[in-house]
Amino acid sequence: MRVIIDGDSQPEKEKVIALLQKYNIKVILIMSISHYTENINPYAEVMYVDNRAQEADIKIMNIVKDDDIVITADTGLSYFLLGKKVVVLNPRGKIFSEKTAGEKIEIVHLEKKIRRSKKKTRIKGPSSYKNEDLKNLLKTLEYLILKYNRNL
C-alpha cells in the first residue's frame, strides 16, 4: 500500500505525511515545479512535474498501482482512478465512489456551461479549508490504513 498525494491541491501536507510515517506507509507527493519547496518532510518521496495543465494528474495516472490510496481534489482524475483498484479521497476526507464522482462531474460540467454563457453569474467555489476538514482526512486515512494494510 502506498499513498499518493496530489500536492498542488492538498493543504496541510506535513500532517498527512506525519500520519503515514507513523504507520510506515510509503508516501509519494506529486507537485508542479511552481510549488517547489525544500520544506517537505524527507520521509515523503517528492516528484515534481512541469507546470502545465494536467501534468500532475498524468503523472499520478502513470504511477498508480492496485491498492494505492490517492488524495486529490481533482474530480476528473478521481473518476478515472475509480476504474483501477484504487481508493480515492478528497482533501476533506471524503471517499470518492462512482456515484459521488459522477455527480460531481455533472456539477462541474454545468458550471462550465454557465460560465461559457457569458451571463454575469458567480459560481461559488469550495469553502476554505478548516481544521475540521484536516481532522476528517486524517481520521479517514487512518481508518483505511488499519482496514487495508495487512502488514500492521
C-alpha positions in Angstrom: 0.0 0.0 0.0 1.2 3.5 -0.9 -0.5 6.9 -0.6 -0.1 9.3 -3.5 -0.9 12.9 -2.8 -1.8 15.4 -5.5 0.4 18.0 -3.7 -0.9 21.0 -5.7 -4.4 20.7 -4.2 -3.6 19.4 -0.7 -3.3 21.8 2.2 -1.6 20.6 5.4 0.7 18.1 3.6 3.0 17.8 6.6 0.4 16.5 8.9 -0.7 13.9 6.4 2.9 12.8 5.8 3.4 12.5 9.6 0.5 10.2 9.9 1.7 8.0 7.1 5.2 7.9 8.6 3.8 6.7 11.9 2.4 3.7 10.1 5.4 3.3 7.9 3.3 3.8 4.7 5.2 4.9 1.6 4.0 8.4 0.5 4.6 9.9 -2.9 3.9 13.6 -3.3 3.3 14.9 -6.8 3.6 18.6 -7.3 4.2 21.0 -10.2 7.6 22.7 -10.2 5.9 26.0 -9.4 5.2 24.6 -5.9 8.8 23.7 -5.3 9.9 23.8 -1.7 12.7 22.3 0.4 10.5 22.3 3.5 8.9 18.9 2.9 9.3 16.0 5.4 12.1 13.9 3.9 10.0 10.8 4.6 8.0 11.7 1.5 9.2 10.9 -2.0 8.6 14.1 -3.9 8.1 14.0 -7.7 8.0 17.4 -9.5 6.3 17.8 -12.9 6.2 20.6 -15.4 3.9 23.5 -14.7 1.4 22.6 -17.5 -2.2 21.8 -17.2 -3.0 18.2 -16.0 0.7 17.3 -15.8 0.4 16.1 -12.1 -2.8 14.2 -13.0 -1.0 12.4 -15.8 1.9 11.5 -13.5 -0.4 10.1 -10.9 -2.3 8.0 -13.6 1.1 6.6 -14.8 2.4 5.6 -11.4 -0.7 4.4 -9.5 -0.9 0.7 -8.6 -3.7 -1.5 -7.3 -4.4 -0.9 -3.6 -2.9 2.6 -3.6 -4.7 5.4 -1.9 -4.8 8.7 -3.8 -5.6 12.1 -2.2 -6.8 14.6 -4.8 -9.4 17.4 -5.2 -9.5 16.7 -9.0 -12.8 15.2 -9.9 -11.8 14.0 -13.4 -8.7 12.3 -12.0 -10.7 10.7 -9.2 -13.3 9.3 -11.6 -10.5 7.9 -13.8 -8.8 6.2 -10.8 -12.0 4.6 -9.7 -11.6 2.3 -12.7 -8.5 1.0 -11.2 -8.4 -0.8 -7.8 -7.6 2.5 -6.0 -9.2 4.3 -3.1 -9.6 8.0 -3.8 -10.1 10.6 -1.0 -10.6 14.3 -1.4 -8.6 16.7 0.9 -11.5 16.9 3.2 -11.5 13.1 3.9 -14.5 12.1 1.8 -14.1 8.8 -0.1 -15.0 9.1 -3.8 -17.3 6.5 -5.2 -18.6 6.1 -8.7 -21.9 7.8 -7.7 -20.3 10.8 -5.9 -17.7 11.3 -8.6 -20.3 11.0 -11.3 -22.5 13.6 -9.6 -19.5 15.9 -9.1 -18.6 15.6 -12.8 -22.1 16.7 -13.8 -21.9 19.7 -11.5 -18.5 20.7 -13.0 -20.0 20.4 -16.5 -23.0 22.6 -15.6 -20.8 25.2 -14.0 -18.6 25.3 -17.2 -21.7 25.8 -19.3 -22.9 28.6 -17.1 -19.5 30.4 -17.3 -19.5 30.0 -21.1 -22.9 31.5 -21.4 -21.3 34.9 -20.6 -24.1 35.8 -18.2 -23.0 37.5 -15.1 -23.1 34.6 -12.7 -20.9 34.0 -9.8 -20.3 30.3 -9.1 -19.1 29.8 -5.5 -16.1 27.7 -5.1 -15.4 25.4 -2.2 -15.3 26.8 1.3 -11.9 27.5 2.9 -10.1 24.5 4.3 -10.8 24.2 8.0 -9.2 22.3 10.9 -12.2 20.0 10.9 -11.5 19.1 7.3 -8.0 18.1 8.2 -9.3 16.0 11.1 -11.7 14.2 8.8 -9.0 13.5 6.3 -6.6 12.1 8.9 -9.4 10.0 10.5 -10.5 8.5 7.2 -6.9 7.9 6.1 -6.1 6.1 9.4 -9.2 4.0 9.1 -8.2 3.0 5.6 -4.7 2.2 6.7 -5.9 0.0 9.5 -8.5 -1.7 7.4 -6.5 -2.5 4.3 -2.8 -2.7 5.4 -2.1 -6.3 6.1 1.4 -5.5 7.3 0.4 -3.7 10.5 
